[in-house]
Amino acid sequence: MGILEKIQEIEREISRTQKNKATEYHLGLLKAKLAKYRQQLIEPTGKAGAKGEGFDVMKSGDARVALIGFPSVGKSTLLNTLTSTHSESANYEFTTLTCIPGVIEYNGANIQLLDLPGIIEGAAAGKGRGRQVIAVARTADVVIMMLDATKKEIQRELLTKELESVGIRLNKQRPNIYFKQKKGGGISFNSTLPLTKCNEKMVQMILHEWKIFNAEVLFREDCTSDEFVDIILGSRVYLECIYVYNKIDQISIEEVDRLARMPDTVVVSCNVKLNLDYLLEKVWEYLALVRVYTKKRGERPDFDGGLILRRGCTVEHVCHTIHRTIVNTFKYALVWGTSVKYSPQRVGLNHLMNHDDVIQIEKMVTTASDKRLNPVAVLLVTSGTRGDRLLYKYPVEPDVPTDGDKSKPYSVKNPYAVKISENLQACKSQRPSSKKHTNTLDNVRFSDQILANLLAVKSDLCSMRFNVKVDDIHFIGYPMLFDPCTSQAAGKSSHQIISFSIILALKAHLNLSVINCYHDLMKQLTVAVHYEERRRHYLSQQAKIMLSVHDEVAAMPEEDSMESPFSLILKRSSLAQDLKSMFESLCDNGMVKLLVNNFILVSFCLPHKMHRQPWASRNLLIEPGKIQRCLEMLRPYHGILLLTDKQSLQEFLPLDGTQSLNKLITVTNPLKSLQTLALEADLNLSQVFQMVSHLVYWAKATVIFPVCGTNIYVLSPAVVLNSSLNERFTATFQDRSLPVELSKFSYPVQLRDTRDILDHPKNQEEKVQIVFWLLQHRLIFQQHTYTFFVPSLSRRKKKTSEDVSRIMPILPEEESLAFENRASSISDVASVNSDESVSIGSNSINAMFSKSPSSEIASDSSQVSEDMRAGNRNSQDGLSHLSKEEQDCVLSVPAAKNPEDLKLFSRLCSYFNGKHHLEEIMYYENLHRAHLVTLLDKFRDVLIMCQYQDPATALGVR
C-alpha cells in the first residue's frame, strides 16, 4: 500500500469516527499519522526527479506575493493589470503553464507578483503539477487566493484544504508551544494555563507515534493536537492570505456586499478595473511594510527613494539596510515622524520606526588627533619546540621579498628549507624612503621571522610588561608561560608552545599614559586567553589552525601562493577574528568589548579617545590621571549628567552587569544630588560613588552640580562653533540658534536671570533642556564662589581698645606678623562633616564692647557680665587659629558686635581659605544661601570673594 492509499484510508477512518471524549485520543493518533504520511509525501526520501521547468524564479524586490486559484479565475488578467508584465490570458482553462513573475510598484516598494498555474483538487498529491505550484507559494510573503464570484463557496474551502495539507497555514499565528527534543530524561510536560483541547496523555501518544520518547513540552496557550503536530514537524509555513473575488460585475450588488463583508476578503473586477486600488492597499497592509526616508545633515530628506523595511524594524535594521558597517560607527540618530514624541528626537539603535519616518544617522567621527592614537598592528607570537613563530598579524601586509623580485604578490619561505642568514641592515635599507606616515608596519621592514625572533621573550621575562622600541614603532605586550600540565593535556603535536604573547604595535611618539592604557589592555587579553587555554585548550587549538595554514601555504608553489596566510587564518580562526575586531574597535572609537572564546568578557576604553572634544579650539588631551583627580574631589552634593540617553546606556551594559547600576541610571536626574539618588535607588553612597566613577571614566556621564536657578554658568574658553555642532543643536531644538543661546553666557550669569517669568512653562522647560545640552557638550561650565580671609593692613595696624584687651585676652604676639607666612589651620572634609564645629554661647557678647550702643540695653549687669565671659571664651576658641592682628580686624568689623553673626563667622572661618565654595559650605553646615550670603556681606571688609570652577567638574576644561 502506497502513501496515497494510506492517507486516504486514514481520512476515511477519521470521517467514520464519532467525535467525543472516548475517541479523542484515537482521533489525535490518526491525525498524527496523517501528518506523518503527508510530510513524507511532500519530502520524498527517494531520488529527486527532474526539476520543474519554469518554476525556479529568483526572489527579488522588497516582498513576494503569490497568486493561487483554480484555472480561469483571472490570475493572469490581474497580473497584466497591476504590472507591466504580459501573461497570456484566454477564456479556456490552463492558459498559464509556468510561473510568470511581475513587479508592482507601490509606495516606493517593488513587490514581486507571481502568476502561478491553476491548481485542481488533489494538487497536494501531485496532480496537475500542483506540488510544484504549492512549493513556490511557500516562499511567498502573502498569498492572494483568486476566486470566481460567480461560482460556489466550496472553491474557497477546497483551496484552503489543499494548502493546509502541504503545511501552509493561512491567516494563523504560530502556536505558542515550546518543544525541545532531548537525549534522555523522558517526556516533561507543563502548561501555563488550563488546557481544554489537549492534555498530557494525548501529547505522549503523539510523541510516541513520532518515535520521540525524550522531550520537553510547554504549552503557553490552549492549542489543539493538530497545532501540536505542526510544532513537532517544524516545517509549517504561516502566511497571510487575501481572498480576492473576481468578476463582481457579473453578480448582483447584494451578493457583492455579502462577499465584501467576509473577513480577509476583497472584491474586484479585473476586466472593468473595479476596486483594484483598495486591493493594493490591502496587499501593503498584509505585507506589513514601512517606508523610511533618509536625510543627510544640512539637506532636505530624500523623498524620492525611501528604504522599505518590515513593520517592527528598528534603527539598527535601517543601518544594516544602508550598509552593514554603519552600526560599528553609529553614535545616535535623529528621527522625525510618528514614532517619536517630538521632532526631531535623538534615539538609539533599538528605537522602533514607523511608516514615513525620516531618519538622520550620526556617526562617530575620528579626528586627526584620534588617528595619531591608533595602534599600528596587532601580532600573535609564540615560542616553542619549532622555534619562535609569528602566527598572526593584522592588518595583513606582504612579507619582505628576499630576492628583490616584486612581481610576486606574496612569497612564503619554506621554514624547512636551507636559508642563508638575512642581513638586517639590508632589510632595513629596503624600507620606503617616503616620509609620508602610514599606519602599518611598513616603517619597520623586517620579515615575519625577524619580528618573531625580536618579539619572543625568554621565560624569565614572562608575566611582566614587555616593551621594545624599534625606530619609530613601539611594541608592547604581556607574555605568559604555558603550564606544563596544559601542554601535556593538549596532546602530542608537532609544535608545543612554551610561551605566547599578544603584541600591540604603537607609534613611538605616543604619550606615556596612552602606552600604559594599551599595556593594561594587553594584560587583560593575554590573561583571558591564558585562562581559556587552561580551561578548554583554546590557544592550542587556535595555534594548530594557524600553523596548518602556514604549512599549507608554504607547501604551495610560489606562483600559486597569491594570498597571504594571515588572510586565510582570518577566515578559519576565531582568535584571529577577535584580534581583528579588537584592532578595528581601537581605531574606531577606542572602546573594546570582546568575548574571548565566547566566555570571558574583555572590556577596555581609551579615555584619550572616549573623552575627545571635536569642538575645542585646541587639542585637549584628557588623561586618566586628570579623570582620577576629578573623581577624588567627588562629594555627596554633586550630581551626574548622562551624556547618552538612558535606553542606549542600559543596552551598552553587559548582560551579567549589576542591577544596581541599572537602578542608578533609571533614577538619574541632573536636578538631584548623588545623596538623593542614593536614597531613591536604595543604594549605599559609596556604591553610587563607584558607579559614577565608572560612568565618568567610560565617557557615559559627567559630574555637575545639581542644576538650580542660583547656579552661575559661563561660556567655555575653548569652544569654537562649527557647522556640525550648530546643525546638531538645531536638529534637537527647532527655532533655536546655538550662537544666540551661547551669547547669554558670555559673562557669568545666574540661570534664573536667563529666563522670563512670563514665558510659557513649556518654553521654560525647553530652556532647561538647552542648558543640559550645553553641559553635555561642555560648551558652558559652572562657576562657584570661593572666599578668602584677607584682613586689611590699615585695620591690622590699629590698636585694640583697652577694654577689649582686658576683657578678651588673645594669643601672644609672634615675632613675625607677616600675613604670607602665617600658618593657618585648614579643616578637611572629614573635620567639616564632624560634630566638632566651634560654637559660641547663645547669650549676647555685646557687653565686651564698652562703647557699643547695644550694651546699654542690658538691664541686669551681673547677668550680662557672666554671659559675656562665657561668650568671650567661646569666641577665643573660634578665632584661636588667627593672629592677634587678625582677631583685631575681625572684631573691628561692625557686624562682629552681633553675637550671632560673630558666632557663625567663627564657625565658618576655617572655610575661608579659597578651597571651599559656597555650595559646599551650605551642604556641610546646613545653611541657607540667603543666610550665608548675608553673613559674607556683613564681613566683606575682611573677605575677598572670587569665582572659578569646581575641580570635580573641571574635566575637559582648561
Secondary structure, DSSP 8 states (H G I E B T S, - for coil): --HHHHHHHHHHHHHHS--STTTHHHHHHHHHHHHHHHHHHHS-SS------TT------SSEEEEEEESTTSSHHHHHHHHSS------SSS----S-EEEEEEETTEEEEEEE-----TTGGGTGGGHHHHHHHHTT-SEEEEEEETTS-THHHHHHHHHHHHTTEEES-----EEEEE-SSS-EEEEESS--SS--HHHHHHHHHHTT--SEEEEESS---HHHHHHHHH---EEEEEEEEEE-GGGS-HHHHHHHHTSTTEEE-BTTTTBSHHHHHHHHHHHHTEEEEEE--TTS----SS-EEEETT-BHHHHHHHH-TTGGGGEEEEEEESTTSSSSSEEE-TT-B--TTEEEEEEE----HHHHHTS--EEEEEEEETTEEEEEEEES------SS---SSS-----TTS------HHHHHHTS-------SSGGGS---HHHHHHHH---GGGTTS-EEEEETTEEEEE--EE--HHHHHHT---S--EEEEEEEEEEETTS-HHHHHHHHHHHHHHHHHHHHHHHHH-HHHHHHHHHHHHHHHHHHS-TTT--S-HHHHHHHH-HHHHHHHHHHHHHHHTSEEEEEETTTEEEEEE-HHHHT--TTBSS-----HHHHHHHHHT--TT-EEEESS-HHHHHHHS-TT--HHHHHHHHH--TTS-HHHHHHHHT--HHHHHHHHHHHHHTTSEEEE----TT-EEEE-TTB---HHHHHHHHHHSTT--HHHHHHTTSS-EEGGGGS-TTS-HHHHHHHHHHHHHHHHTTSEEEEEEEEEE---HHHHHS---HHHHHHS------S---GGG-------HHHHTSS------SS--GGG-TT-GGGGG-S-HHHHHHHHHHHHHHHHHHTTTS-HHHHHHHHHSGGGGSHHHHHHHHHHGGGTEEEEEHHHHHHHHT--HHHHHHHHHHTTTSEEEEEE--GGG-TT--
